[in-house]
Amino acid sequence: MILSLGLLSILSSYAISFSFYYDGFWGRWQEDNINGIACYGNYSGFVCYWDYHDGYGFWQDHPSDWFFKFQIKSYVEPSKKEKKQHLKKNVWYEYTGVVEYYISDEYQDIKSILKSSIDYTISHFVRPSRHRVEEGKMPCVKRTAQATIKIAPYKDHPKVYNIFFEGVGIAIDLGNTYFKL
């Protein structure tokens, strides 16, 4: 059954976690409960952007102000039988796709962005709306790269994505975030 990509949207939550892979190792899972992450898209690809708590209340960036984006090419939702077989054998689904992210004068490649995240937040991802050219900063540049996207076996809906590109990996655990019609 082919998933109707145009009709899906996401319900976002503060339970999204990230882990980064570089220099041959995965880091620990990172979850930021103060400045949460929201996602918009569907199970074949989505953008990640920020929810904030400014001390007075929560507010959310617009999805167009994303800091990381990926899309699987030719995604087809597995049948119930395929899902059951993958779960039983613990076999991850593997797809090809594309990722997009931004670089700047401070973080000139994806590895420098991920390595700067040693405080276990993802706050070092470059966001064009927060990168002030008028303050002398270099304009942001969007990078696009081919990716291998692996999805952990699941019963109902994908939850854990491992996205590999340019010698690094980003793991995203959607937690209790889900997409719905």
C-alpha positions as CSV (number, residue, x, y, z in Angstrom):
1,M,0.0,0.0,0.0
2,I,1.5,3.4,-1.0
3,L,1.2,6.0,1.7
4,S,-0.6,9.1,0.6
5,L,2.1,11.7,1.4
6,G,0.1,14.8,0.8
7,L,-2.6,14.0,3.4
8,L,-0.4,13.3,6.4
9,S,0.6,15.7,9.1
10,I,2.3,15.3,12.4
11,L,1.3,15.8,15.9
12,S,4.4,16.9,17.7
13,S,5.6,16.4,21.3
14,Y,8.5,17.0,23.6
15,A,9.6,13.3,23.6
16,I,11.8,13.4,20.5
17,S,15.4,12.3,21.1
18,F,18.5,12.5,19.0
19,S,21.8,10.6,18.9
20,F,24.8,11.5,16.7
21,Y,27.3,9.2,15.0
22,Y,30.8,10.3,13.9
23,D,34.4,9.1,14.2
24,G,33.0,5.5,14.4
25,F,30.8,5.9,17.6
26,W,27.2,6.7,18.5
27,G,26.7,9.2,21.3
28,R,24.1,9.0,24.0
29,W,20.5,9.9,23.3
30,Q,19.7,13.6,23.8
31,E,16.4,14.9,24.8
32,D,15.8,18.6,25.6
33,N,12.8,19.0,27.8
34,I,13.1,22.8,28.0
35,N,13.5,23.7,24.4
36,G,11.6,20.9,22.8
37,I,11.7,19.8,19.2
38,A,8.7,19.7,16.9
39,C,8.4,17.9,13.6
40,Y,6.2,18.4,10.6
41,G,5.8,15.9,7.8
42,N,5.1,12.3,7.6
43,Y,6.7,8.9,8.1
44,S,8.6,9.1,4.8
45,G,10.3,12.4,5.8
46,F,9.9,15.4,8.0
47,V,11.5,18.7,9.1
48,C,12.7,19.3,12.7
49,Y,12.3,22.7,14.3
50,W,12.1,24.2,17.8
51,D,9.5,24.6,20.4
52,Y,10.6,27.1,23.1
53,H,9.9,28.0,26.7
54,D,10.9,31.6,27.2
55,G,10.2,31.6,30.9
56,Y,6.7,33.0,30.4
57,G,5.1,30.4,28.2
58,F,5.6,28.1,25.3
59,W,5.9,29.3,21.7
60,Q,6.8,27.4,18.5
61,D,8.8,28.3,15.4
62,H,7.1,27.9,12.1
63,P,8.0,24.6,10.3
64,S,9.6,26.6,7.5
65,D,12.3,27.6,10.1
66,W,13.6,24.0,10.2
67,F,17.1,23.1,11.1
68,F,17.1,19.5,9.7
69,K,15.1,17.9,7.0
70,F,15.0,14.5,5.3
71,Q,12.9,12.7,2.7
72,I,12.9,9.0,1.8
73,K,12.7,8.3,-2.0
74,S,10.0,5.9,-3.1
75,Y,8.7,5.2,0.4
76,V,6.1,2.4,0.5
77,E,4.5,1.4,3.8
78,P,5.2,-2.3,4.6
79,S,2.3,-4.7,4.8
80,K,1.3,-6.2,8.1
81,K,3.1,-9.4,7.1
82,E,6.4,-7.6,6.3
83,K,6.2,-5.7,9.6
84,K,5.7,-8.9,11.5
85,Q,8.7,-10.5,9.7
86,H,11.0,-7.5,10.4
87,L,10.0,-7.5,14.1
88,K,10.5,-11.2,14.5
89,K,14.0,-11.1,12.9
90,N,14.9,-7.6,14.1
91,V,15.7,-6.5,10.6
92,W,15.7,-2.7,10.0
93,Y,14.1,-1.3,6.9
94,E,16.6,0.5,4.6
95,Y,15.9,3.3,2.1
96,T,17.7,5.9,0.1
97,G,16.8,9.6,0.4
98,V,18.0,13.1,0.8
99,V,18.9,15.3,3.8
100,E,19.1,19.1,4.1
101,Y,20.7,21.2,6.7
102,Y,22.4,24.6,7.0
103,I,26.0,25.6,7.6
104,S,27.5,29.0,8.6
105,D,30.8,30.6,9.3
106,E,30.8,29.0,12.7
107,Y,29.8,25.5,11.7
108,Q,31.1,24.8,8.2
109,D,30.1,21.1,7.9
110,I,27.7,18.7,9.5
111,K,30.5,17.0,11.5
112,S,31.4,20.3,13.2
113,I,27.7,20.9,14.0
114,L,27.4,17.4,15.6
115,K,30.7,17.6,17.5
116,S,29.7,21.0,18.9
117,S,26.7,19.3,20.5
118,I,28.8,17.8,23.4
119,D,26.4,19.5,25.9
120,Y,23.9,17.0,24.6
121,T,21.5,19.4,23.1
122,I,20.9,20.1,19.4
123,S,21.1,23.8,19.8
124,H,24.1,24.1,17.5
125,F,22.2,23.3,14.4
126,V,22.1,26.4,12.2
127,R,18.8,28.2,11.7
128,P,18.6,30.9,9.1
129,S,16.1,33.0,11.0
130,R,18.4,33.2,14.0
131,H,21.6,33.8,12.1
132,R,22.0,37.6,12.0
133,V,23.8,38.8,8.9
134,E,23.4,42.4,10.1
135,E,25.6,41.4,13.0
136,G,28.5,40.5,10.7
137,K,27.7,36.8,10.4
138,M,28.2,35.0,7.1
139,P,24.9,34.1,5.5
140,C,23.7,30.5,6.0
141,V,24.1,28.1,3.2
142,K,21.7,25.1,2.7
143,R,23.5,21.8,2.1
144,T,21.8,18.8,0.4
145,A,23.2,15.3,0.6
146,Q,22.3,11.8,-0.4
147,A,21.5,9.6,2.6
148,T,20.9,6.0,3.7
149,I,17.9,6.0,6.0
150,K,17.3,3.0,8.2
151,I,14.1,2.5,10.2
152,A,13.9,0.2,13.2
153,P,11.3,-2.6,13.0
154,Y,7.9,-1.5,14.2
155,K,4.4,-2.8,14.8
156,D,2.2,0.1,13.9
157,H,4.3,3.2,12.8
158,P,8.0,4.0,12.5
159,K,9.6,5.4,15.6
160,V,13.4,5.2,15.3
161,Y,15.3,6.5,12.2
162,N,19.0,6.2,11.6
163,I,20.1,8.6,8.9
164,F,23.6,8.3,7.5
165,F,25.2,10.9,5.2
166,E,28.6,12.6,4.6
167,G,30.3,10.2,7.1
168,V,28.0,11.0,10.0
169,G,24.7,9.6,11.3
170,I,21.7,11.2,13.1
171,A,19.3,8.9,15.0
172,I,15.9,10.3,15.7
173,D,13.5,8.6,18.2
174,L,10.0,10.1,17.7
175,G,9.0,8.8,21.2
176,N,5.3,9.3,21.5
177,T,5.1,11.7,18.6
178,Y,3.0,10.3,15.8
179,F,1.7,11.2,12.4
180,K,-2.0,11.2,11.7
181,L,-4.4,12.0,8.9
